Amino acid sequence: MKIAKLTKKGQFTIPTGYRKLLGTYIVEITYEKGKVIIKPAKKLGGILHKYAIRDRSIEEIMKTEKEAIGDGLAERGKRDNC
């Protein structure tokens, strides 16, 4: 069991091992029978609906996002080495 401290703003850090298990930065949080449950978001609805990419799974979107981040870091590396 891991312990996390809430900040004054109500924030906490999910330990690295659990973040890796989630496999995403977008999560659903629910409260059931005295427990807070955090699980990967499978649907990009609700308040994120205006950002949702239709007809693509969360896995496809995350893959595209990771590729874009990798491309951005590579480009930044090129600029920094000049």
Buried (B, 14 or more C-beta within 10 A) or exposed (E): EEEEEEEEEEEEEBEEEEEEEBEBEBEEEEEEEEEEEEEBBEEBEEEEEEEBEEEEEBEEBBEEEEEEEEEEEEEEEEEEEE
